[in-house]
């Protein structure tokens, strides 16, 4: 079982200058996340550059993470595949490697209709005992998982949570009205996180947390303690940084922020390339401007 409440970082994959996984640096970042009080971690998402990782590298990341967290928080593996057969295989591997949960995108590259989408998710969920969070991001991945789809999918008991990335804040209320607590809702868009938490979202699948774990966790806890003004002050400071999460180059941008905090590297795998020139200067300025006025965090 996973308690789908709180902050779940979508972790980046750290590389060295040879573009090999930097395990020591990865562990350093993971230690910072745990120290800040995150409630779980997600591997193999967009930020993790999963499409460029080999199967053996994914296995190393999962097993390394499980060893490091030592049962303190759950480790969730993302599945983003183009075929049901491969998604089933990835779910089986997640069990073998010791992951405690799955996050699933709709089929990649093919836009399924209602029946195909529901069948895809239920087939994979019913093949495993692992709890599943459905990643609903029609803006980036073109398939919307509708309320009607979720109504059919809740027959699968281990479909338990939604990464809500429709960009429609009112969808939190629709989901709560329809399903109550049967499906936990985790905001998947950094720039809407506080708004969705105020509207009743249970958690936050976060991106900038990779560089700023303490601020992310504090905002979440303050909102849940109804300390809205205190949370808002930090969130307003955070917003220019959070906007780095909603860009095509979010991986490069967030990795630069990790470098500024001393808990990451900027190395990425092609076809991504490191930032250069004016674009790099602009992103570094956003980060440094924020760091120059970083607020003190209240006790929580």
Buried (B, 14 or more C-beta within 10 A) or exposed (E): EBBBBBBBBBBBBBBEEEEEBBBEBBBBBBEBBBEBBBBBBBBBBBBBBBEBBEEEBBBBBBBBBBEBBEEEBBBBBBBBBEEBEEBBBBBBBBBEBBBBBBBBBBBBEEBBEEEBBBBBBBBBBBBBEBBBBBBBBBEEBEBBBBEEBBEBBBEBEBBBBBBBBBBBBEBBBEBBEBBEEEBBBBBBBBBBBBBBBBBEBBBBBBBBBBBBBBBBBBBBBBBBEEBBEBBBBBBEBBBBBBBBBBEEBBBBBBBBBBBBBEBBBBBBBEEBEEBEEEEBEEBBEBBEEBEEEEBEBEEB
